Amino acid sequence: MTNEPAPETYSVLALDIGSVNTRAILFFEADDQYRFIAQGVSPTTLESPLNNINLGIIQAITSLQSTTGAILLDEKSHLIIPGQPDGAGVDQLVITYSAGAPLRIVTLGLLRDVSLKTANKLASAVTGKIVTDISLNDTLSFTSQLDQIQNSQPELLLVAGGIENGALKPMQELTSLLKALVVVLPKDKIPDIIYAGNSSLAAMFQESLKDSVNLQVVPNIRPTIEMENLAPARKKISEIVTNMRAHQWPGLSALGNICTFPPAPASIAYGRILEFLGKSHDPSKGVLGVDLGASSTIFAASNGIHHDLRVYPHGMGEGLAGFLQDVKPEEVLNWLPQELPWNDLLDYFHQKIVFPGSIPSNRTALEYEQAAARAILRKDMFHFFQEWGMENIAFEPIMVSGAVLSNTISPWQTLLMILDGLQPVGISTIILDQHGLTASLGAIAEINPLIPIQILESSAYIPLATVVCPFSEETYGTKILRAVLEYEDGNFNRFDIAQGNLLQIPLAQGQRANLQFEPIRRVMIDPVIPSYGFKVMGGLCGLVIDARGRPIHVPKDPKARIPLLKKWLATG
């Protein structure tokens, strides 16, 4: 977020170019309040046979015009910008994108558990694949390291290592390695390089590699053993990736010229919003954002001090290919309310990979996709917790988005997927970004921070429920808590909570109440807040008590598992 004065802005068009769909999203100011107006959607036209992102963009804007009645394109299908006195056009344009093949990234660092770990974290902020990571304390010879990088065919190379004012000699070895790489690679195969190590060596790197590579120098991402500094490097990697895409995609350069702020990877923009939210919420808990897309899944979290952003190569379209390589069959089958051979699911998922824009045609297909969504969220959440460096973190709020989460039969189906997949602990508010606005708001924040603030607080974001997830080691069915919910009108709702139960308690969206617990057995309500009394607010699914334990145990025996899954689904 920037603190500079916002420009005079009445309308903003956000273009989001995804791997499956391109969306044109309109925001408008009226009565000193910015609002999300509508969005137009069209299939992304990046791939063959069209090979031009502009076609999908024009179709999405045309759809938006039809929905709103606004005039945004001229007679030649060019965007009208800035807005005209007659109301035609828009004042500002921003672009985010997640389409395109994952970047091939090589990371180099001094110590594997220090600088290289941070370099890998930086690489994980965009849609890419770390094809090789090399530490100078590895046992590989110089020649083997050179061969490994060359065979990886990288598009981007990240160099880190050496704390500020630290030893110079070990890092000088990296200079020799990069100089040799430049010699052996054809000129058109030399990757872009970001140097993010000891700043004392930056000039030496620039001098050694001048005129032979596109070398960008950023502040040290690991200035001390304990400290990371990723923000400047993330900004630079965003610029480099955008330049790459502009060369690959006809039309992006022209659009970039009329953008108010340069186009950015959706993940970088998404992380920017979560970092902002982390500074305005309870620092003892932090905020979590998850976007389950077609080709990848974004996880971002912040507690105001510690920020993390990761893109995992798992998704509900093309991203199923990587997911199926990493998953065990039971991790998906255990979430199906029916008994089914794994090969039947594989057949469906392989079709989904080929036709990622297809939608489930029946309830069975919907169950397949929702089972996969649970498994993807569970697997990626597990890795994110490991990389975040803490366990059993109670986030508040948790913000989620993705077509598979929004396009459900009921809000309860959405909430249950989130609870089964993310398995939050403590007390959290679950918020659904049903229109997928968060990344676009992250881009808009660079030009006018007031817009995302107002949109995030609007009805465009739907509170699904306040969820309480107490933890106890008691056996299934044992009563662990008594609870009293006191409504604003003075009425009470008293209920008991047994280990293993999933309860939905009536509490209207936006309605506030006081929730008081009385422990019957040893139980932890929230790992951060040592209290038995809380103020809660209702959502579409009311107040939800999830006492199924962590991790949630799903029986392997289908005769026990299937009735239990159906029982949980029927709770809402």
Buried (B, 14 or more C-beta within 10 A) or exposed (E): BEEEEEEEBBBBBBBBBBBBBBBBBBBBBEEEEBBBBBBBBBBBBBEEEEEEBBBBBBBBBBBBBEBBEBEBBEEEEEBBBBBEEEEEBBBBBBBBBBBBEBBBBBBBBBBBEBBBBBBBBBBBBBBBBBBBBBBBEBEEEEEEBBEBBBEBEBBBBBBBBBBBEBEEEBBBBBBEBBBBBBEEBEEEEBBBBBBBBBBBBBEBBEEBBEEBBEBBBBBBBBBEEEEBBBBEBBEBBBBBBBBBBBEEBEBBBEBBEEBBBBBBBBBBBBBBBBBBBBBEBBEEBBBBBBBBBBBBBBBBBBBBEBBBBBBBBBBBBBBBBBBBEBBEBEBBBBBBBBEBEEEEBBEBBEEBBEEBEEEBEEEEBBBBBBBBBBBBBBBBBEBBBEBBEEEEBBBBBBBBBBBBBBBBEEBBBBBBBBBBBBBBBBBBBBBBBBBBBBBBBBBBBBBBBBBBBBBBEEEBBBBBBBBBBBBBEBEEEEEBBBBBBBBEEEEEBEEEBBBBBBBBBEBEBEBEBBBBBEBBBEBBBBBBBEEBEBEBBBBBBBBBBBBBBBEBEBEEEBEEBBEBBEEBBEBB
